[in-house]
Amino acid sequence: QVQLVESGGGLVQAGGSLRLSCAASGRTSSSYNMAWFRQAPGKEREFVAALRSVGRTYYADSVNGRFRISRDNANNTVYLQMNSLKPEDTAVYYCAATGAPVNSIVVRTTQTYNSWGQGTQVTVSS
C-alpha cells in the first residue's frame, strides 16, 4: 500500500482557484492509479477526477473543464488544480490510490481504491 497526505485546501471566493496536493510515500505513485474524491456534509463521497498509471484522465461532469488532475513522478505527488470554483465545490477532498488494474467504470468508484488520505477541507464562499 501507499501512504497519502493531502494539502492545499482552504477558503476561497467563488470564481477563485486552489491547487490540492497529494504526497505519496511507501511506493512510487507512478505505478498507481490515482484519484480525487470529495464529500460534502450529509452527502456521500463522490468521484471528482482520476489519473490512471497509463496517463488517461477522467473527470466528473460537474468539474470537467474546471479541474485538472496531474502527476509529478519525480516528487511522488498528484495534484488537483481547481479553477472557477463554485460554492457547491465545498467539501472535504480525499486523495485515493490503487495498484490494481482499473477501467473507465471502476475508476470512478470508492471501492476500487485501497489507500486513502486524511482529507483536506475546501470551502468556497459566494
Summary of the structure (lengths in Angstrom):
residues: 126
radius of gyration: 13.4
end to end distance: 38.9
largest distance: 39.8
contacts: 385
relative contact order: 0.31
helix: 12%
strand: 49%
